[in-house]
Amino acid sequence: MPAISPNTPAASSYTVSNSRAFVANSQLDFNNVPRSFTVSYPYPAPAGLTVTLVRITAPGGSVDLDALATAGTVDSASIAGRDVSATRSSGGGVTQLTCNIQDPSEAGVLDEHYEVRVSATAAVTWGYAVDNAFNSNVIRLVCDPVAAYNGLPATLLEKQLLTVTAQGAAGPALTPTVVRNTNPANGLVLPAPVPTYQFGHQGTIAIQGLPSPVGTSQTYQLTDAFLNPVPLPGVYAPTPVTFTVDVVYPGVGGPAFLTGHGTGAASITPRPQRVQLILDRSGSMGAEHRWDNAKTAARIFVNFFGEFRDGVNADDRIGITVFEDNDCSFRSSGPAGPPFITDVVPLGTPAAVAAADLSGPVFGNPGGCTPIGDGLFFGLQKLEAAGFPPNVRYTVVLLTDGDENAGTIKIGPGADPGNPKTWAAAKLDPAIDQITGPTTDLNLFTIGLGSAPNFTVLNNLAAAGHFAAAFTVGTLIDQFATMFSLSQEANKLLTRFTRVVGDPVPPAPLTEVFFDTSNAQKFGVAILKTLDPPTPADVIDTVEIARWDGTTFVVEKIVPADFEGHFYLGVPDASAFNGGTATWRVRRFHGAAVKPIALEDVFAFEDLHVKSALALDRKDYLTGDEMQLAVEIRKDFAPVRGATVRAVLDAPAEGIGSLLAGLNPDDVARQQRRKGDGKDRPRGRGALIDAILEKYDWDGLPRCNPDPGGLFVDGTDLLHDVDGDGIYTNTFAKVHVEGVYNWTLFVNGVDDDGNPFSHRLDRSTLAAISVSGKATTIRRETLKVAQPSLTAVKVTIAPQDDFKELLGPGFDDTVIWAISGEGVFAHVRDQQPPPVNADGTYTRTVIFKRGTKPTLRVSVNGVILPKIYLAPGLPAGDRREPRTSA
């Protein structure tokens, strides 16, 4: 590594080892005598040699000493009134370039500051010597920084969070890369250079977060564009990676004159993966082919997992759990297992499960109520019981179409008279406490189907990016496929109706779907059948896949696997087809007749060489926030520039709280009568949402594209690579309604080898009402009471945001009331439950003695409202106080 010896300033000679360049700063006292220095380097001269003398003292100037000096002769020049001469001589494999600097006036000059900059293309060993250590005082000498990794493991695990550390750029104290004077009494004190570090990698794998931003920290954790930690990629075999670190001493000799490049070798290895799919089999799943699509989604997940993990790790397992409850109530104990909650497909190897019987009878039929907590507990229990292979990684995908309404475990907030366990308490149960513990790598994904699920609960269960909402049955399989791409290392490929991206779509009926693979080692394709075909001739009984050979499509002899609901085409060795880079066509048939096909009927995944990764700046939002999006595109270790990244947004059209607040008692009564049989009957907020759907005869809550003219602040639907680093960004500033925002991004581009690629990225995020202390209305009403010495004041608040969107009913557990001074809540005095309103307002009545002046403070979802004065004659609220958050 680079080093300077000796390690003290003001020496007469130095050796600079293993460095491409160095910079020496000296203060010269001429005293009517010329000063000189000598630069030594190997003979013949290293490639790219430059030796430059710079006068730092005003008026400044510089001269190229390497061009000036000629072997055996003395050549001269001048810098701002100083005569400079140089000569070069060689012998014994070493060249010495000696420079003399003289003040022709011979007036005697003290402490003139000069800098010598020496560089070559490759690192060599240099010498630097001055004629007199006192009169040619070396105040700072800096060479290339140390660039090396500190403690990089030789073996890394897929999907692990990684923090890397570089060795200090200054090197060890005895052999540093910076030598400088620190005592003003001994000469000018120049600052120590502040090194910058940039971490990267080389190899045939894309790693999100690399290269890192340039920074001054020796330590870097892999992060996305918004500094959220991201794991290493998944791999399907041990994959060698060369990690790089580039270090610069900026400002010494120039912006990047002194640099270092270091490497560290490592291998990313596969880990055992245990996957549990947990499906809601409650009665509501029997509607609209929900259960049929859920079964197909689970089978497709199993197909892809079996394809991509085949032979990767002997400890890989996957299974399927279903849950329902015949006792439609919360309770503290009772059956929470078979036959209503059971593993219909026990944990098995990917190949064995993919080849097992996955027909309809295996999954059973929907019925009963929705014990989400018990279903999740059972699935985790099965994973924990299967053991903990070294370095195991767990993945759980939970699907539900409703809010929890039964079971012995309640995940959501609020108590229930049946006294079920909270999820926090359930996680401490010995049956699952290890798998839910802080040292276990458990990745929980949640999918909510339809409008009824409590999306807040599902979002809170999952990590950022691991929550999805499917508002129609048709998008359920798509969201399951998205969870596969996130949990594994696979690109979700963009499907289209034309061979060439951007060509006009042909007229209906559309019978061909196309997609591209790029340097794929393996890929898989699932093609849906037609549910409820109108005639026997519409039954899909086979599919084909064909590859474009440059002239025509050639049908490949890839035999599809036939499942209930879909066909699956697996290609374990994609490199056999033009190195894995190709355009593919998929068609569906009944007999010899080609049948219509939709883009939503085809799901294709490939392993990653070109990787696109989507990040949002937050996990969830409040109304009024901006959403920042970033898509990072890499081809192995290199950023991909010039791609097109287009966004589509499916957003809530109306606020749920305002809709619910508009319900009247007849609406709620109508819903209760319709669901009066108790079979999977929604409760609480879920029941109110159901009443909204019933009132307006809606299949789901209204959705929209919030701005067809351009989603982002720049008036476009595009993300832009502003810095040319392969990270495409933009900002959405219209989060005006609470609910789920479903983003879809279409990525098209060409990699540096000229191969086209097309990816699709999906992400769901949640926006809640940002309660505004200013916009929230507060109403105070004095009530009559029997005792003349007491006063009763009823306070009603209607929480809303600055867009006048109401929080709505159902948040009684997060609206906190507190009395300051004498007084008591009427319901507490009377030993009654607190009042609950259905119109989006929240109410308390306070009883206090006449003549006292109690006040009331209210916190709504953590936002403290202005102080409310209860005594008659005082203003209802003091809005001069700033809003604060609890």
Buried (B, 14 or more C-beta within 10 A) or exposed (E): BBBBBBBBBBBBBBBBBBBBBBBBBBBBBBBEBBBBBBBBBBBEBBEEBBBBBBBBBEEEBBBEBBEBBEEEEEBEBBBEEBBBBBBBBBEEEEBBBBBBBBBEEEEEBEEBBBBBBBBBEEBBBBBBBBBBBEBBBBBBBBBBBBBBBBEBEEEBBBBBEBEBBBBBBBBEEEBBBBBBBEEEEEBBBBEBBEBBBBBBBBBEBBBBBBBBBEEEEBEBBBBBBBEBEBBBBBBBEEBEBEBBBBBBBBEBBBEEBBBBBBBBEBBBBBBBBBBBBBBBBBBBBBEBBBBBBBBBBBBBBBBBBBBBBBEBBEBBBBBBBBBBBEBBBBBEEBBBEEEBBBBBBBBBBBBEBBEEEBEEEBBBEBBBBBBBBBBBBBBBBBBBEBEBBEBBBBBBBBBBBBBBBBBBBBBBBEEBEBEBBBBEEBBEBEBBBBBBEEEBBBBBBBBBBBBBBBBBBBBBBBBBBBBBBBBBBBBBBBBBBBBBBBBBBBBBBBBBBEBEBEEEEEEEEEBBBBBBBBBBBBBBBBBBBBEEEEEEEEEBEBBBBBBBEEEEBEEBEBEBBEBBBBBBBBBEEBEEBBBBBBBBBBBBBBEEEBBEBEBEBBBBBBBBBBBBBBBBBBBBBBBBBEBBBBBBBBBBBBBBEEBBBBBEBBBBEBBBBBBBBBBEEEBBEBBEEEBEEEBBBBBBBBBBBBBBBBBEEEEEBBBEEBBEEEBBEEEBBBBEBEEEBBBBBBBBBBBBBBBBBBBBBBBBBBBEEEBBBBBBBBBBBBBBBBBBBEBBEBEBEEEEEEEEEEBBBBBBBBBBBEBEBBBBBBBBEBBBBEBEBEBBBBBEEEEEEBBEEBBBBBBBBBBBEEEEBBBBBBBBBEBBBBBBBBBEEEEBBEBEEEBEEE
